[in-house]
């Protein structure tokens, strides 16, 4: 029958703690021995730590009385209220109203003037383009980009005709405006600047 050992005696623990073998690393200690070593070290006073455990007046922090916050029940509630200015209520605009907020009708009138001027310079004839016609051209251009056809001509094609675009403007007129689209008078710009 083997003898069952219950644990280490106090003398054996004292001998193990007193003798430090340089060949044994701290990582080789088992969990129980490691806990014992930590417990013994935490109970031994160290001279340097006593100064760090006191406040500026030299009173140890453990001797100070903790003054906690005392809460009491009351029915009074008087918060500080500042002046609050209610924001203006904004109305939701339509898509067209937002569009005209940034791009107004005068832009299309100016575009029509410069398109006509460019066409007269190239061909000698006026294109008779108006601001209203350019607004339609702009809308058709936006619609074409949202369709995602691989070719622009497909909007006017026999099999792929898109009525919203094809009924608004002919393909020849669309390409003519697109070719002459200008915001600058070419004759007013010098050759040096070009």
Order of alpha helices (4+ residues) and beta strands (2+ residues): alpha-alpha-alpha-alpha-alpha-alpha-alpha-alpha
